[in-house]
């Protein structure tokens, strides 16, 4: 009877997911359908144009801003296409799109590349005029604008590493003020006079940055509040999970510029120092120093959302997020969310009492901030990104419906019918796509207009992202009703490929008993026990091809879920070369999820894991999940899949000696980018 009841519930979930996929076929039409009408108007922009011209293809405008002002006079009566010719369009400030920039009265506005063109929207300045600075070390220097700061540099379309050197945690004693060197600590010349010096750390799942106020005879005195916020919680700088896996680096000083390809920017004096990589000739190299954090900001009002906008065939490049350079640093918590400020409940001795979590840390659980993206969308409906390239960006490339603190507009969330199709994301310092928020209005909005709904991420090629912020997922969708992540190809990433959900079950109906009884999270009045579900439900993660994931961090999974997600299906994904780590991971609070017909080819890895919180096992923290009819060549399963939890594995298939059956081979073949979208999802200007 238990099995019959379970299969009946499973059939109901499959029916709901099938309905969602049927809706997908409707919402996906704009990806392959040209938008036009008998009264459509085409405006043109060219680097050789004239803003006093008519803006026609024969007499184009010169700037995107001029084209934007022209669109506003036409979009109430016409479909408008802004056709952008080849060239680099260097932005002095972000392009902001409000309600007046979208389509009106049933019309649509399209910003697209001219036929055969590959225009670049850039937030950088080119650096030229290089002179030899240090012949022995082969270091060159060039002038830059005074005060221009940046955390990234690209040389010939490749992210260059900042000047740094690895140090070892055993050589230092950690204190509330900083790090005291032991006798074994190396002597590093000229650090006492270094400015903008910082400590970087990678842990089990976090990437952390803590600016250094000064160096006094080898002692590192840290800036606050960054250091405090990096000392408490989980996977901290001084007490990471599995210290043997952690790496510590001193970075951002001229004396640390010792390796080929490294650079250092002295923004106070307007000097950029670079030791070229092998084969780079600086007199002909394209050296791009970003000066903007945001290229596009779409949406600025809940009362007047932007709608009916399409971006097609464009390249978005060269941004930098300066947040970690300030006193806040980057106290990462998970996937681009981080702590700021001074907590009123901060313990007197965090190293002794809160380096692996404590009651006081839970007072901040709902106060985390999100990394701002280079292209931002909020308070917007029916927005499409089709066949674009997001390359060489300094943080998450595309942010959709994130919290207000991550938005240039100051307005967060409130997105619906957003389509991200057949784009390329590559060579980015952060992840590719960050959808949804992490704060209260994201999971339980006070205004229903804030709900993020119906997001489609389909046929995108994501490669070599999260290169500076290794803790960023390639795709993270937190609290989104009806997110569909379908037929993407994701490769060469240090952390997870696809993450869905957030919150560790804390925000789910009735709360998480682990956080009530053991973690004391609900001892704080600001941490409410909700009786209604979050907006994380009806998610589909299907037919994605994931390879070369989990290259650095051991925690997490190639596909990963947090918290309850009713009617959610993870199916027909193909995961291989997963670094011997977890492929399919249902983390704390996961409920009501079906994992079906996936193929995992990674014989030394763990093909499936669930976090039922062993210490709180009787409390049933992550129940009611099903893994059915999956293929895998690993025997490793993590967590407790038991009848008591109603976490059940049915009809799984262990494959020996690479003898994959026909049905599994068909899933392998069909996973990834669909044939009709392959041409779009290749960036010809980056080949």
N, C-alpha and C positions, 0 to 999 in steps of 0.2 A: 504493500500500500504506500509506503514511504516513497519508493521509486516511481510509482504511477503518479503520485501527487507532484513529485519534483518534475517529472517529464511534462506534466500538464502546464506547470508554471513556466517551464522552459519554452514550450510551444507558444505560450502567450507572449513571451519576450521576443521570440523570433518574429511573430506577427507584427509587433510594434516596430522592430528594427526594419523589417521589410517595408513597412509604411514609410519609415524615414528615408530609406534608399529610393523609394519611388519619388518622394519629394526632391531628393537629390537630383534626379534626372531633369526635373523642371528647373531647379535653381542653377544647374550647371550650363544651361543653354547659352548665357552670355559669353561663355568661354569660346564658343565656336560660331557665334552669330554676329555678324557685323551689324552695328546699330545705325540705322539710317531712316530717313523719312523724306517725302517729296520736298520738304522745305528745309532740309539739313544745310548747315553752313559750315564751311571749313575755313579756319584761320590758320596762319602759318607763322612759324618762328624760325629764324636762322641767325647764327652768329654774325653773318654779314648783312643782316637786315637793318631796318630803320624803324624806330618806335614812332616816328611821324608818318610812316607809310600806312597803306590801307590794311595791311595784315593779310592779304590774299597770298596764295601760293606763288604768284608772280611778283608780288611786292610784300615780302614778309616783315613782321616785326623783328626786333633784335632780342628783346628780353621776354622771359616768361611772365614777369609781372605785368608787362603791357598787354600781353595776350589775356591774362586773367581779368584785367579791367574791361577788355572788350567782350569777354564771355558774359559778363554781368549785364550787358546791355542787350543780349541776344537770347539768353537761355530760357526766358519765359515764353517765347513764341517759336523757338527752333531747337532741334537737336543741333549741338555744336561739337565739332571736332577741332581740337588744337593739334595741328600737325607739326612735329618738331624735327627739324633737319639735323644732320650730323653735326657734332661739335661738343665741346665741353661748356656747360652753362654753370659758371661759378657763382654760387649764391653768397651774398653778403649777409643775408638773414634768412630764416626759414620761410618757406612758402606756407601761408596760412589759408585754409579753405573753410569758410563758414557757409551758412545756409544759402547765401546769395550766389555761391559758386557752383552749386549743384544744378541738376535739371529741375525744371518747374513745369507744372501743368502737363505731366506725362512725358516730358522731354528728358534727354540724357546728355551729359557732357562727357566727352572722351578726350583725354590727353594721351597722344600716342606718337610713336616714332614715324617719321615719313617712310615711305616704301624704301627698303634697303638700308635705312639709316640706323645708327646705334647711338643716339644722343646720351650724354652723361650729365646728370644733375649732381654737382660736386659741392661739398662743403669745405674744400681745401684750397690752399694756395700752393703754386709750384715753387720749389726751392731751386735756385740756380746760383751761379757765381761762386762755385766752390774753389777753395784755396787750400793748399797743403798746410796743415797745422803742426803735425808731429810726424816727421819722416820715419823715425824708428818704429813707431806703432802704426804707421800708415793711416793716420787720422786726418780727415779733412774738415773744414769749417765753412759755413755760409751764413750770411746775415739773414735774420728774420725780424718781423715787426716786434718792437719792444712790447713786452707784456703778453705776447701771444703764447699761450700754454697749450699743450697737447699731450695726450697719453699714447698716441699711436703715430706711426710714420710708415708710409708705403713707398717702396722703391721698385720701379718697374712692375707694378701690379702685384707685389708680394708684401705682406706684413713683415716689417723688420723688427727684430727683438730689441727691446730697450737694454741699455747697459746694466748688467747685473752679475752677481756671482753667488753661488750657493754656499751657505754656511750650515753648520750642523748643530742641532738643538742641544746635544750633549756638551757643547762647548760653552753654554751659557746657563745662568740661573735666571729664571723668570720672576719678576717682582711686579707689584702694582704700578710701579713707575716705568719699568722697562726691562732691559736685559743686561745682566752683569756678566762680563767675560770671565771665564775660568782660565787657568794657565794654558790650556790647550787651544784657546781661541786664536785665530790667525790675526796678525797685525796688518791692517789695511791702510796704506798711506792716504793722507789728505781727506779722510772722512770727517775730521774735526771741523773743517771749513766747508764741508759740503752743504748745499741747500737743496731742498726738495727731495731729500733722501727718504726712502721708505723701505719697510719690511713687507715682503710678500710670502704667503704661506699657502700650500695646498695640503688638505687633510684627507679624510676618508670620503667626504662629499662636499666640502666647502673650499672656496678660494677666498683668501682674506688679504686685505691691504691695510697696513697701519703706518701712517706717516711718522717720521722720526723728527722730533723737535730739535735735537742736537746730539752730538757724539762727544763724550767727555772721557778722554783717555781709554777709548774702546767701549765704554758703557753707552748703551743706546737708551736715550731718554725719549719716551714716546709722546706724541701729541694726544690730547684728550678732546672729545670722548672716544675717539676711535680705539685706543688701546683698551679702555675699560670694556667696551662692547665686544672686543675680540677675546676677552678673557673669560667670559661667562657663557653658559649655555651648553651647546653640544658641538663636538669636533672643533674645539677651540684651538687657538695658536699654541698655548702651552701644554694642553692635554688633548691632543687629537685621538680619535679612535685609531688604533693601530699606529703608534708613533713611527714604527719602522717604514711606513708608507708615506710619511709626511716629507715635504720638501720646504726648506726655508731659503729665502733669497734676500740679499741686500740689493737694492736697485736704485737707479736714477742718480748717478753721480759720474762726473767725468773720469775720476780715478778708477771706476769700475768698467770703463770702456776698453775691454781687452780682447774681445772676440770678433771675428769677421762678421760683418752684417749689423753689428750693434750701433746704437745711436744714443745721444744725450742732448737734450734741449735746455739751454740756459735762457729761460724766458726773461729773466730780469735784465739781461744784457743783449738780448736779441741775437743769440748765436746757437746754431745747430751743428753738432759734431757728429761725424759719421765715419765708421771704419767700413769701407765698402766690402760687400761679399765678393767672393772670387768671380771674376769675369765682368764685374760692374764698372763701367767707365762713366764717372760722374759728369763729364762734360756733355754726354749725350743721354744720361739716365733721366727717367721721369720720376722725380722725387716729390711726393705729395704730402704736405703737412696740413692735417685737418684743423679748421678753426671753428666749425659749427658742431653742435651736439645733435641738432634736429634739422632734417631737410624739409619734411612735410609734416604739417599739423592739420589734421582734418577733424572739424567739429569743435564747437565752443559753446553750445547751449542746449540744455534739455528741452527748452521750449521751442527751439527752432533747429532741429537736427539737419545735418547735411544729408542729401540723398541723391541717388542716381548719378554717380561719378564712376568713371572707368579710367584706369591707367594701364597702358599697353605698350610693350616693347621698349620701355625706358630702362636706363641703368641709374641706380641710386648708389652713390659712392662717397667715401671720405668724410666720416664724422668722428668725433671723440667725445666721450662723456668724462667730465672733469671731477665728478663727485668724489672718487677715491683720493684725489689729490688734496682735498681740504681736510679740515680737522676731524670730520666724520669718518674718513677713510672708507673702508668697505668691510663691514662686519657681516659677511654672508651667513645666511641661515639655510637657504635652499633655493636653488634654481633662480638666482637673481634677486631674491628678496633679502633685505638686510636691515640691521638695527641702526637707529640714530638716536641722538640726544642722551640725556642723563636720566636714567630711571630712578624714580623716587624710592623704590624698594631695593636699590642696588646694595648688595651685601658688603660688609666692611672688609672681608677677606675673600674675594671671589675665587682666588686660586685654591684656597683650602676648602671652600664650602660650595662652590658652584661651577667648577670646571667640567663637570659631567652632568649638569642640570641641577636645579633646585627649585623650591617653591617660589622664591622671589623672581626667578627668570620667567615663570609663567605669567607674571603680571604684565609682561610685554607681548604676549602671544598674538594679540590682535593689533599690534602697533607697528608691524614691520612695513617697510617701504619697498617699492619695486624699482628696478632699474628702468630708466626711461629709454624708449626705443628711438631709432633714427627716423623712422617713418611712423607716425602716430595717428590712430583712428579712434575717436570716441564720439558719442552723441551723433551717430551716423547710421543711415539705412541704405541698403542696396549700393554698396561700394564694391568694386571689383578691381583686383590686381591680376593682370593677365599677361603672361609672357614677358615679365620684366626680369631684370638682373639686380639683385641686392648683393653688392660686392664691396669689400674693403670698408667696412663700417665698424665703428668703435664700441658698439654695445649690441644689445638685441637689435636686429635689423628692422623688424616690423612688429609694432605693438598695437593690439586690437582690444579696445574696451578695458584697458588697465585702470588701476586706481588713479584718483585725481592727482595724487602727489607725483605720479610718473608722467603726467601730461603737461606739455607746454601751455595748453589752453587753461589748465586748472579745472577742467571738467573731465571726469572719468566715466568709464563703463558705458552703458546705453548704446550698444551696437546691435544691429540685426541685419540678417541677410548679407553677410560679408563673404565674398568669394575670393580665395587666394589660389589661383590656378596656373600651372605650367610656368612657374617662375624658377629662377636659379638663385640660390643663396650660397655664397662661397667666400672664403678668406675674410671672415668677420671675427672681430675680437670677442663678440658675444654670440648668443644663440641666434637662430633664424627667426622664429615666430613666438611671441609671448601674447597669449590671449587670456583675457579675464583678469580680475584683481584678486587680492588676498585679504582685504579688510572687510569690515562688517557689511558695508553696502554691496559688496560683491556677492556674498553668500546669502544675506538676508536684507535686501534693499529696503530702505525706508520709503522710496518712491519706485513704484513698479516700472516706471520708464527706464530705470537704471539697469534692468536685467539685460544681460548679454544673451542674444538668441541667434540660433541658426547660423552657424559658422561652417563654411566648407573650405577645407585645405586639401587640394587635390592636384596630383600630377606634378608636384614640385620636386626639383632636384636640389638636395641640400648636401653640401660637401665641404669639409674642412672649416667648420664654424666653431665658436667657443674657444678661440685660440689664445686669448688672454684671460677671459673669465671662464675657466674650465668648468666651473660649477653650473653654467647655463645649460639647460636642455636644448636640444636642437629645436624641438617643438614642445611648448608647454601650454596647455589649455586648462585653466583652473576651474572657475565657476562660469560655465557656459551651458545654457539649455540647448541641447541638440547640436553639439559639435560633431562634425563628420571629418575624419582624417583618413584620406583614401588615396591609394595608389601613389604614394610618394616614394622617392628613392633617397635614402639617408645614409651617408658614409663618412668615415674618418672624423669621428667626434669623440671627445674625451669622456663625456658623461652619457646621459641617457639620450636616446633618439626621440622618443615620444613619451611625454608625461601628461597625464590627465588627472584632474582633481587637486585638492589641497586640503589642509586643515587637520589631518590625523584623526578624523572622526569627531573632533571636538565640537564642531558646529552642527552635527547631525541631530535629528530628533531625540530628545532625552539626554543628549550629551554622550561623552565617552566615559564609561565607568572607570577606566584606567586613570583618566585625568581627574576624576573625583576622589578616588580612594588612595591612589599611589602618588600621583604627580601634584595633587592639590591645586590644579589649575582653576577650579571653580571657587577657590577660597577668595578670589579677587572679584569684587562686584562688577567690574567692567567686562568680565568673561561670562557672558550669559549662557544659560542652558536653554536652548531653543527647543520648541515643540513642533516646529514645522521643518520640512526638508530644505536643503540648500538648492541652489540653482544648478548644481552639477548632476545632470541626469540625461538619459537618452543620448549617450555618446556612442559613436561607432568608430572604431579604429580597424580598418580593413585593407587588405591587399597591399600593404606597405612592404617595401624591400629594404631591409636594414642590414648593413654590413660594416665592419670596422668600427663598431660602437664600443663604449666602455673602455677606451684605450688608457685612461688614467685612473678614474675613480672606481673603487670596488663596490661601493654602495649603489643602490638604485638598480634599475633594469633597463634593457633596451626598450621595452614597453612597460610602463609603470603607471599604477593608479594609487591615489590617496583618497580615503573616505568613501562614504556610500555614494553609489551612482546607479539608481534604479534604471532598469531597461538598457543597460550598457553591454555592448558586444565588442569583443576583440577577436577578430576572425581573419583567416586566410592571409596572415602576414608571414613573410619569409625572413627569418633572422639567421644570419650566418657570420662566421669569423667574429664572434662576440667577445674576444679576449679571454675566454674561459670564465666568464662571469655570468650574472643572472640575465636571462632573456626575458621572461615574463614575470613581473613582480607585482603582487597585490599587497600594498603596504598597509599600515595601521588604519583600521576603520573601514577597509574595503568591504562592501556588501553589494549583493544583487548583481554581480558581474558574471557574464558568461565568456569563457575563453575557449574558442571552438575552431577546430580545423586550421591551426597554425602549424608551421614547419620550422623547427629549430635545429640547425646544423652547427653544432659547436660541442664536440664530444667531451671536452674537459670542463665544460661549464655546467651551470645549474639551469635546466630548461624552464623550471617553474618554481616560484617561491611565494609564500604568503606569510605576512607578519601577524601572527595571532597573539603576540606579546606573551611569551612563555611564562613570565612571572605573574601575569594576570590571566592565565589561561581559563580559570573557572568563570571569568566575567564575560566570555564570548565577545571579544573585541572586534573580530573581523569574520563574521559568519555569513552563510548563505551565498557562497560563490561556487561556480561549477566550471571545471575544466573537462571538456568532452571532445573526443575524436581528434586529438593532436598527435603529430609525428615528431620524434626527436631521436637523436643518436647519443644522448647522455642519459645516464641512470640517476642523476642527481636531482632531488626535489627538496626544497627548503620549506620550513614551517610545518605546521600540524594540520594535515588534511584529514579530518576526522568526522564521523557522524555526529559527535557532540557539537561540533561547530557548524555542522551542515555545510562544510566545505568538502566537496566531493569530486573525485576524478573518475570519469567514465571512459571506457573504450579508448584509452590512449595506446599509442603504437611506438614501441622501441624499435629502431631501425639499426641493424647490424651490418657492418662492412659496406656501408654506403649503398645498400640495396633499397633505395627509396621506391615505394610502389607508385603506380601510375597516377593515382589521385594526388599524392604528395608532389610528384613531379609537375603536375598541372598547376598546382598552387605556386610552386617555385617559378614556373614559366610566366604566370599571369601577374605575379606580384610586381610592384614598381610601376613605373610610368606607362600609361596606356599608349598604344601605337600612334593614335592620332595626335597625341600631345608631345611626342618625343622631340620633334623638330623645334617646338616652342621652348622646351625646357633645356635648350643648349644655348649658352651665351657665346656667340661667334666672336665677339670682341675680346674674350678672355681666353680663347683657345691658343 
